[in-house]
Amino acid sequence: MLGKKLVTAQKRGETRALCLGLGMVTCSMMMYFFIGITIVPFYTKSVWTTETMCKVLKANIKDKVLCPNSEGSEEEDIFPYPCLQVWVNLTASGQEVMLYQTEDTLETNPKCSYVPGKLENSKEVKARIETIASNFKKYQTFPCYYDPGGTQTNVILSRLYPPKGLLFAFLWPTLMFTGGCLIIVLVKISQYVSVLSAWQ
């Protein structure tokens, strides 16, 4: 009687562990799919892939412009802000080009190097842009990214999805997939050992 209870409890434990392993594998596959349709296209779409050094030539704050400058934007999302324009000397080619914060900055407003988030306090936006401009004037040389193919003549300060970020995004689903497969393998080994012991 006791032996039957132990066997039943063991089978229940193995079933739960097997379900856990399968659930982890399923969740990891869903995460792979989600990353594949969201992050990977933006990573492959970006042409600013080569890192070089940029030297600031001038950083000016122009009159206020409207944000965003992209199509399909709602009127409630449009707000005025000072336009910061940063021109740099590209070390790789020696050209004078305009610097943008990220790939999205160029798409949102190609006239400005920095596009702030929507804030209620316009003074805070102005102070932030002035701080960024002073930092560019203070730190004259810094790494930036350019398009080696020449499709885009401008440069960006940082990539939204760098290679390290992409690897980090794939790290967690990979660990979950590995853990799920390991649990399934251990359950199958346990079942095989149990059958072998009963047969002997």
ZIQUI-V378882 format. One record per residue. RES is the residue in three letters. OMEGA is omega in degrees with one decimal (999 if undefined). Layout:
BEGIN
RES_OMEGA ; RES_OMEGA
END
This chain:
BEGIN
MET_179.3 ; LEU_179.7 ; GLY_178.8 ; LYS_178.4 ; LYS_179.4 ; LEU_178.5 ; VAL_179.0 ; THR_178.2 ; ALA_179.1 ; GLN_179.3 ; LYS_178.1 ; ARG_178.7 ; GLY_178.6 ; GLU_178.9 ; THR_179.0 ; ARG_178.7 ; ALA_178.7 ; LEU_177.3 ; CYS_177.4 ; LEU_179.2 ; GLY_178.6 ; LEU_178.0 ; GLY_178.2 ; MET_178.3 ; VAL_179.4 ; THR_179.4 ; CYS_179.3 ; SER_177.9 ; MET_176.6 ; MET_177.7 ; MET_175.2 ; TYR_-179.9 ; PHE_-179.3 ; PHE_178.0 ; ILE_-178.4 ; GLY_-178.6 ; ILE_-178.9 ; THR_-173.0 ; ILE_-175.0 ; VAL_178.4 ; PRO_178.2 ; PHE_179.6 ; TYR_-178.7 ; THR_-179.2 ; LYS_-176.5 ; SER_179.9 ; VAL_179.5 ; TRP_-171.1 ; THR_-174.6 ; THR_-179.7 ; GLU_177.0 ; THR_178.9 ; MET_177.7 ; CYS_177.7 ; LYS_-176.9 ; VAL_174.7 ; LEU_176.9 ; LYS_177.3 ; ALA_-175.1 ; ASN_175.2 ; ILE_-178.6 ; LYS_177.6 ; ASP_-176.9 ; LYS_175.6 ; VAL_179.7 ; LEU_178.8 ; CYS_-4.4 ; PRO_179.6 ; ASN_-176.9 ; SER_-179.5 ; GLU_177.2 ; GLY_-179.6 ; SER_179.5 ; GLU_-177.0 ; GLU_-179.0 ; GLU_178.3 ; ASP_-177.9 ; ILE_178.3 ; PHE_-178.3 ; PRO_176.8 ; TYR_178.0 ; PRO_-176.7 ; CYS_177.4 ; LEU_177.3 ; GLN_-179.2 ; VAL_177.1 ; TRP_-175.8 ; VAL_173.6 ; ASN_-177.7 ; LEU_-176.3 ; THR_-175.5 ; ALA_-176.9 ; SER_-178.2 ; GLY_-178.5 ; GLN_173.4 ; GLU_-174.6 ; VAL_179.1 ; MET_-178.5 ; LEU_174.8 ; TYR_-177.9 ; GLN_178.3 ; THR_176.7 ; GLU_-179.2 ; ASP_-179.5 ; THR_179.5 ; LEU_-179.6 ; GLU_-177.9 ; THR_-179.9 ; ASN_-177.0 ; PRO_-179.6 ; LYS_-172.6 ; CYS_179.2 ; SER_-177.0 ; TYR_177.5 ; VAL_-178.5 ; PRO_173.4 ; GLY_-178.1 ; LYS_179.3 ; LEU_179.8 ; GLU_-175.1 ; ASN_-179.5 ; SER_177.7 ; LYS_178.1 ; GLU_177.6 ; VAL_179.7 ; LYS_179.7 ; ALA_179.8 ; ARG_-179.6 ; ILE_177.5 ; GLU_177.1 ; THR_178.6 ; ILE_179.8 ; ALA_178.9 ; SER_177.7 ; ASN_177.0 ; PHE_179.1 ; LYS_-179.1 ; LYS_179.8 ; TYR_-171.7 ; GLN_-175.3 ; THR_-177.5 ; PHE_177.7 ; PRO_177.8 ; CYS_-176.9 ; TYR_178.5 ; TYR_-179.1 ; ASP_-179.4 ; PRO_179.4 ; GLY_178.4 ; GLY_178.4 ; THR_177.2 ; GLN_-179.1 ; THR_179.2 ; ASN_-179.5 ; VAL_177.9 ; ILE_-178.4 ; LEU_-179.3 ; SER_178.9 ; ARG_177.8 ; LEU_-178.6 ; TYR_176.8 ; PRO_179.9 ; PRO_179.1 ; LYS_178.4 ; GLY_178.3 ; LEU_177.4 ; LEU_178.4 ; PHE_178.5 ; ALA_179.4 ; PHE_-176.0 ; LEU_-175.1 ; TRP_175.8 ; PRO_177.5 ; THR_177.5 ; LEU_178.8 ; MET_178.9 ; PHE_178.9 ; THR_178.6 ; GLY_178.6 ; GLY_177.9 ; CYS_179.5 ; LEU_178.2 ; ILE_-180.0 ; ILE_179.2 ; VAL_179.6 ; LEU_177.5 ; VAL_179.7 ; LYS_176.3 ; ILE_178.8 ; SER_178.6 ; GLN_179.6 ; TYR_178.8 ; VAL_179.0 ; SER_178.3 ; VAL_179.4 ; LEU_179.1 ; SER_178.8 ; ALA_-179.2 ; TRP_178.8 ; GLN_999
END
